[in-house]
Amino acid sequence: MRYDVKTEAGELTFASMAELRRLYEQGFVSPDDLVRAEGSAAWVRAGQIASLRGALPRSTIESRMVAILSLAIAFSVVVGAASFGYKKLALVGLVAIAAILPFAAYRRRR
């Protein structure tokens, strides 16, 4: 089944829901873009389509990862400042927290 999509750049046509979902995940189609299935008269926002609801646009995933990374760095600075008397231990802790925490938190959310 074909799908028509109205974006800010213009109107696009996709051959299947799989193709639409792939480009939705890559950020070419936003949740606010309008989608119409072949043979339908109704336009629906892409974010309201059940097949796309579980997929997150790449920009959303990347912004979450940046937020998690920022929190991990802030946390590691606090831990480092608190254990400044133990310089070698603080350095190892900073590196470990900054390297492991964002990826662990990201995997837990998915």
C-alpha positions, 0 to 999 in steps of 0.5 A: 500500500502506498502512503502520501506524506505532506512535509514542509518541503512538499509532498512525498510518496512511499511505496510501503509502511516499512519505507515510511517507518525507515525514513521516519526513524532517520528524521526525514519524516517528522511526527507532525507531518501529515500522512494519508494511506492510498485510497483514504481521504483523511490525513493523519499526523505521522506521530499518531499512526500506530505503526510509527508510534513505537519508532523514535526519530533519530533526533529524539534518540540523539537528544536523549543521549546528549542529556544522559551524557551531560548528566553523567559528566556532571555526576562524575565531576561531583564524584571527582570533587568529593573524592579529590583527596584520592586523586588516582581513585578519583580519576579512575572513577571519573573515566569509568562513570563518564564512559559507562553510565550513558550507555547503560542508561541508554540501553535500559530505556530502549 
